[in-house]
Amino acid sequence: MIEENVRKLFGEIPEKNAYGEKVTLVAAVKTQTPENINRAIAAGITDIGDNHAQEFRDNYPLICGNPKRHFIGRLQTNKVKYLLGRTYLYHSIDRLELAEQLNAKSLAANIVSDVLLEVNIGGESAKGGFEYGELPRAYAAVKAFDGLKIKGLMAMLPESDDEKKLRELALKMRAAYDGLNDGGFSFLSMGMSGDWRLCVDCGSNMIRLGTAIFGARNYNR
Ligand SMILES: *Cc1c(COP(=O)(O)O)cnc(C)c1O
């Protein structure tokens, strides 16, 4: 099933978005067993994204094929140590305190960590991320950290059937991405199993899919 899902997705996901940028598929692996993650990798998945730092740490030695490791979940500052130096891209820099801590630990380890700023595009109280209006200030503050390199933005659209509204929000994200891009941006990470087509249409170039690859999640495992 996983193999079939991956094959099908690679057939459906356009190689390039409307901006001519390559679209990267990141498998969202929260709650998945290492066996299932490895099956996805064997089927062609090159990038995997974790939500939980401990899961990342515990699964780390069990993952085969050396995929790029993304961190896409809410990150507590005391868990940064599990990820440092092993993470290709941190998608979910959602507050300055986290940026500060990741910067300090990166500098201490003599590395530069690539990050995306997470934007709470729907203005939802249950979601993390910088408010849209505070993005320029957040960008300037994080840009000043020598241990971090901002590679773009990340967002989760609200759950909604209002496609017009979702398109509006996705295009707003693309506008922010283009507006802040100083030439160093590579990734607009936006799109999950339910809305990735719309997001790629609106200029996303990195999508994070869980359910579409692995099926419905079992949180009781
Ligand atoms: C779980 C998760 C996804 C994937 O969600 P699906 O709807 O299962 O594709 C993407 N991004 C983040 C941040 C997630 O936590």
The ligand as a MOL file (V3000), in Angstrom:
LIG
                    3D

  0  0  0     0  0            999 V3000
M  V30 BEGIN CTAB
M  V30 COUNTS 15 15 0 0 0
M  V30 BEGIN ATOM
M  V30 1 C 1.0670 15.5980 10.2510 0
M  V30 2 C 1.6190 16.7430 9.5240 0
M  V30 3 C 1.6000 16.8130 8.1360 0
M  V30 4 C 0.9540 15.7540 7.2630 0
M  V30 5 O -0.4120 15.7220 7.4460 0
M  V30 6 P -1.3440 14.7870 6.5150 0
M  V30 7 O -2.6500 15.4670 6.5220 0
M  V30 8 O -1.3750 13.4600 7.1590 0
M  V30 9 O -0.7070 14.7520 5.1790 0
M  V30 10 C 2.1800 17.9020 7.5240 0
M  V30 11 N 2.7390 18.8900 8.2310 0
M  V30 12 C 2.7950 18.8640 9.5670 0
M  V30 13 C 3.4400 19.9790 10.2890 0
M  V30 14 C 2.2220 17.8070 10.2530 0
M  V30 15 O 2.2500 17.8020 11.5860 0
M  V30 END ATOM
M  V30 BEGIN BOND
M  V30 1 1 1 2
M  V30 2 1 2 3
M  V30 3 2 2 14
M  V30 4 1 3 4
M  V30 5 2 3 10
M  V30 6 1 4 5
M  V30 7 1 5 6
M  V30 8 2 6 7
M  V30 9 1 6 8
M  V30 10 1 6 9
M  V30 11 1 10 11
M  V30 12 2 11 12
M  V30 13 1 12 13
M  V30 14 1 12 14
M  V30 15 1 14 15
M  V30 END BOND
M  V30 END CTAB
M  END
